[in-house]
């Protein structure tokens, strides 16, 4: 069965309709973003993101069971998590699923370019179109907060896992982390778009039509971000669905306080202004702050203060 073609843009009327339909909002937003999503979030399929993906996986689930023979990514987007885990030796064969046809299309194209053994389906996380006991591993990155019924999604994940199979979800916003990230992003956007109206800084201003389009995309993004998570409560949801050996960890405090303004600034200025020097500075600064988070702040700060929560568990 052919998947529906992706929608490259969302009109104001569609954005308005999506306000009362989160699944429509997810399709519109992610179809819209599919072609530029990797660039927007500095996603790559090289050593930098391979190390990041495998590091997130190892931080919550360890590496004793590598490689997993068959894995699925739920809400795969462009395939960032699954494809980099495959390149890092975590997974042998993969499947990408997403509610957005555009994202599945881009993920499969990325997999083909990398020479990876991957299939894909347009899929609702609350009704995963695979048989019981299909996968050894289910992964997801920044997906749970988009799903209307998270308990139903966990039940489906456990259904498609083989007995003893594992799930790993990373990149989910905590309740406290989301508050300060959004405030920092809003402030950075306001400052950047207003300061670049001034004479000496006009060369750093994106055309108004592009800024208006970004604002509409941001409006959709706010609609599709349905949840934030308390780590303890998230563990409880997974256990209530029937998972065993459930464990949540958090990460990024100093790195998030730095990273969100940087990401917002990069989205608000012309891409040609973001030189290799800037990108190296931003990446190396994020690495140093991540080291601080992992080796110092994680030992003294409550886990609820960190921006990201990761959770794992197994099927009995």
N, C-alpha and C positions, 0 to 999 in steps of 0.2 A: 504494500500500500504506500503510495507516494505521500510524503509529508507536505503540508501546506507551505506555500512560499512565504519567506519572511517579509515583514512589513518594515521598510527602511526608515520611515518617519512616523511620528504620531501627531495628528492635528490637535488643535485646542479642544475640538469637540470630543475626540477620542480620549484625551487626557481627562476631560470632565466626566465622561462615562466611566472611566477606570476608577474614579474615586469611590464608587460603590461596588466595584468588582475587582478584588485583589488579584485574581488569576488573570483577568484581562490586562490589568496593569503590568503584571510580570511579563506577559508575552509582548506587549507594546514596548515596554522599557528595554527588555533584553534583546528583542529584535532590532530596535533602534540602535542600541549600543554595540551590537555584535561585531560590526566591521571595524570599529575603532577601540574596542574594549581592551585589547592587549596593550595598545599604545597608552591609553588613558591610565591604566594601573601599572605601567612599567612591567608587564608580564613578558617573559621570554622563556625559551626552552633550551637554555644553555646552563653552564655550571652554576651561575648565580641562583637561578630559580630552582634548579635540581637540588642544590644544597638547602635552599629554604624549605622546599616541600618535604624532603626526606628528614630534615631537622624537626619540622613540626610533627611529623608522624612519629619519629623516634621519641620526642619529648613526652608524648602521651601514651604510646603503645609499645615502645621498645622495638628491637630489631630481631628478636629470636626466631620469628616465624617467616622471615624473608626467604625466598620470594613467595608471594601468594600466587597460586596458579591462575585464578580467574577473579577479576574484580570489576565492580561497577562504580562509576561516580554518579551520585545523585545531584541534580542541579549543576551539571558540569560546566556551564558557561562555555568558554572557548577551550576547555580541556586542561586548564592550568595544572590542577592538582594531580589528576590521574596520569597525564602524559609525562609530567616531571617525575612522578613516583615510578613510572615504568622505566624511564631513562636512568633513574637512580637504583634500579635493581630490586625495588619493593614488589613489583607486580610483573607477571609474564604476559597475560592477555587481558584486555580491558574492554569495557562497554561504557559509552557516554550516554547520559540521559538528561534531558532538560525540557521544561515546558515551552521554551522558545525554539521554534524551528530554525531561526537564524543562528542561534548559539550552537545547536547540534551541527548545522552545516559547517560552521567555522571550526568546531572541534574536530570533526572528521577530516577536514582539509589539513588542519595542523598535524593530525596523526599520520596522514598519508605522506606529508612532506618529511616527517621524522622517520618514516619507515616502520611505524609501530602497528601491532596487530590489534586493531580497535574496530568495533562496530558501534552503531548509535541508533537511538530511538527518541522521538518526541514523547515525553512521559510526564505524567502527573505524579508527584511524590506520594500522594495519598492513595494512588492506584497504580503501582509499578507494573508495567506490562511484561513481567518475566515470571516463569514458573517458580513454585516453591523449591527451596534448597538448590538454587542455581549457582550462587557465588560463594567464594571463600572469604571475600572481603568486600565491604561497601564503604566508600569514602565520600566525603563532601567538604567543600571549602566555601564558607560564607553563603550557605544555602538554607540552613534551618530557619533563619530569621525571615525568610521570604515565604515560608510555607504556612498557610492558614491554620491547618490542624497538625501541629507537631506530634502529639501522641499517636495519631493515625499514621503519620509518616514513619515513626519508630516501629510501629507494629508491622508495617509493610517491609521495612528494612530487615527486620528479624524473619519475616516470612521467606524472603528471597535468599537469605543466608543459609548456607549449609549448617548442620549441627556442629558447633564448635567454631563457626565462622565469626569474624570480627567486624565491627564498624568503627570508623574513625572520622569524626567531624571536627574541623578546625576553622578558625577565622570567624567565630561568632561573637557579636558584640555583647559585652556585659551591660547591665543596667547603668552602672555609674560611668563606665568608660564611654558609652554612647552619648551620655549627656555632655561630657566635656569635649568629646570629638566634634559633635555637631556645633557647639558654641564656637569652638576654635575655627571650624570650617566656615561658618557664617561670617565671623569677624574678618577672616582672611579674605573672603570673597568681596565683602563690602569695601575693605581697605584697598584691595588691588584694583577693583573696577572703578573706584572713585579717584584714586591717586593717578591712574593712567589717563585720566581726562586732562591732567595738567600738561602744559606745553612741553617741557623737557622729557616727559615720560610717555608721550603719545605713541611713540614707536613700539611701546610695550603693550598697547591696547589692541585687543582683538576686535574685528569689525562688529558693530552692534548687532547685526543679524545673527552672528555666531554666538554672541553673548545671550541673545534672546532665546536661541535654540537650546543653549546650555541650561538656561533657566527653566525651560519647559521640561527638559530631561531631568533636572533636579526635582521638579515638582512630581514627576512620575517616580523618581527614586524614593522620595519621602513616602509615597503611597505603598511601594512594594516592600519597604522595610517595616515588617509587621510586628516584630518581636525584639526585645532585648532579654538577656538571660542572667539570672542569678545562678552561679555555678552549682550550688547545692540543690536548687530546685531542678536544674537541668538533669543532674544525676538521678533525681527522683522520677522524672518523666521517663527516662530510659529504663529504670528498674520496673516501673509500673507497666511498661510494655512487655516485660518478660526478660529483659537483658540481665546477664550475670557479669560479675567482675567489672562493674561500672566505675569509671574514674574520670574526673574532670580536673584539668589544670588550667591556669591562666598565664598570660604573658603580655608584654608590651605595656609599659607605663610611661617611662621617659621617652621611649621610642615612639609611642603614640602621640605624646604631647608635641613632639617634633614633627612627626610624619604627617599628621593631618593638615597643619598649615602648609607644609611643603606640597602635598598632593593638590590642595585647593589652589595654591598659587600657580602651579604648573597647568592646571585646567583653565585658568583665567587669562593666561598670556599666550601670545603666538608661539607655536611649537619651535619655530626656528630660533627663538631667543634662548631656548634651553640647550646650551652647548654641552659637549661631552664633559667639560670641566665641571659644569653645574651638576650634571647627573652623577659624576663620580663623587663630588662633595656630598650630595644628598645621600647617596648609597653608603658611603663610608661612615658618615655621621650616624645614620640609622644603625649600622652594624655596631658601632661603639656604644650607642645607647642601649641596644638590645643586649649587649654583653653586661652593661650595668644593671639592666633589669634582671637578667638571669642569675648573675653572680652576687648581687648586692641587694637590690630592692626586693627580690622574691623572698629573701630570708627575713625581711623585717616588715614588709607592708602586707596588709590583708589581701587575700587573693581577689576579693571583690573589686578592688581599686584598679586592677589591670584591665586593659581594653578588650583583649581577646580571651575567649574561653574555648578550650578543646575538650572533647569528650570521647571516650572509647568504652566498649563493652563487647560481650560475646553472646552468641546464641547458645542456650543449653543443649 
